[in-house]
C-alpha cells in the first residue's frame, strides 16, 4: 500500500468515513462508546470474512461515504450557538 496508489486512497476514504460515523455514534449516545466499538468490530470482522476486490471496496467506500455525508448534514448536533429549531422550540 504505497502512498498515492488507488488502494491507499480507497483505504484513506474508508478510514475517514468510519471515523466520522463512529464519532457521530459516540456523540448521539452521550459519550457511550459501546455502539462505536460494536461498529468497529463488525467492520473488521466483515473485512476478514468477505474478500472484496479493489473495485468492490471503492464502490463500498462511495456508498458508505454517502451515508456518512447524510449523517453529517442531517443529524450532526449544531454547534453554532443558534437555537435548534428541529425540536419545536
C-alpha positions in Angstrom: 0.0 0.0 0.0 2.1 2.8 -1.3 1.2 6.5 -0.9 -0.7 7.7 -3.9 -1.9 4.3 -5.1 -5.5 3.6 -5.7 -5.6 1.2 -2.8 -4.2 3.9 -0.5 -6.9 6.4 -1.5 -9.7 3.8 -1.1 -8.3 2.9 2.4 -8.0 6.6 3.4 -11.6 7.4 2.3 -12.8 4.4 4.2 -10.9 5.4 7.3 -12.3 8.9 7.3 -15.8 7.7 6.7 -15.5 5.2 9.6 -14.1 7.8 11.9 -16.9 10.2 11.1 -19.6 7.6 11.7 -18.0 6.4 15.0 -17.7 10.0 16.2 -21.3 10.6 15.4 -22.3 7.4 17.2 -20.5 8.5 20.4 -22.0 11.9 20.2 -25.5 10.6 19.7 -25.2 8.2 22.7 -23.9 10.9 25.0 -20.4 9.6 25.2 -21.1 5.8 25.3 -18.5 4.0 23.2 -20.4 0.7 23.0 -22.0 1.3 19.6 -18.7 2.6 18.1 -16.9 -0.5 19.4 -19.5 -2.8 18.0 -19.5 -1.0 14.7 -15.7 -1.2 14.5 -15.8 -4.9 15.3 -18.4 -5.5 12.6 -16.3 -3.7 10.0 -13.2 -5.6 11.0 -14.8 -9.0 11.1 -16.7 -8.5 7.8 -13.5 -7.3 6.2 -11.8 -10.6 7.2 -14.7 -12.9 6.2 -15.5 -11.4 2.8 -12.7 -11.0 0.3 -13.7 -8.0 -1.9 -11.8 -6.7 -4.9 -10.4 -3.2 -5.1 -13.3 -2.1 -7.3 -15.8 -3.5 -4.8 -14.1 -1.7 -2.0 -14.2 1.5 -4.0 -18.0 1.1 -4.5 -18.4 0.3 -0.8 -16.5 3.4 0.1 -18.6 5.5 -2.2 -21.9 4.2 -0.7 -20.6 4.4 2.8 -19.3 7.9 2.3 -22.8 8.9 1.0 -24.3 7.6 4.2 -21.7 9.4 6.3 -22.5 12.6 4.4 -26.2 12.2 5.1 -25.4 11.7 8.8 -23.1 14.7 8.9 -25.6 17.0 7.2 -28.8 15.8 8.7 -28.2 14.6 12.2 -25.0 16.2 13.4 -25.6 18.4 16.5 -25.5 22.0 15.8 -22.5 23.8 17.4 -23.1 27.3 16.1 -24.9 28.5 19.2 -28.1 29.1 17.2 -31.2 27.5 18.8 -32.1 24.1 17.4 -35.5 24.6 15.6 -35.9 20.9 14.7 -37.3 20.1 18.2 -40.2 22.6 18.0 -38.6 25.3 20.3 
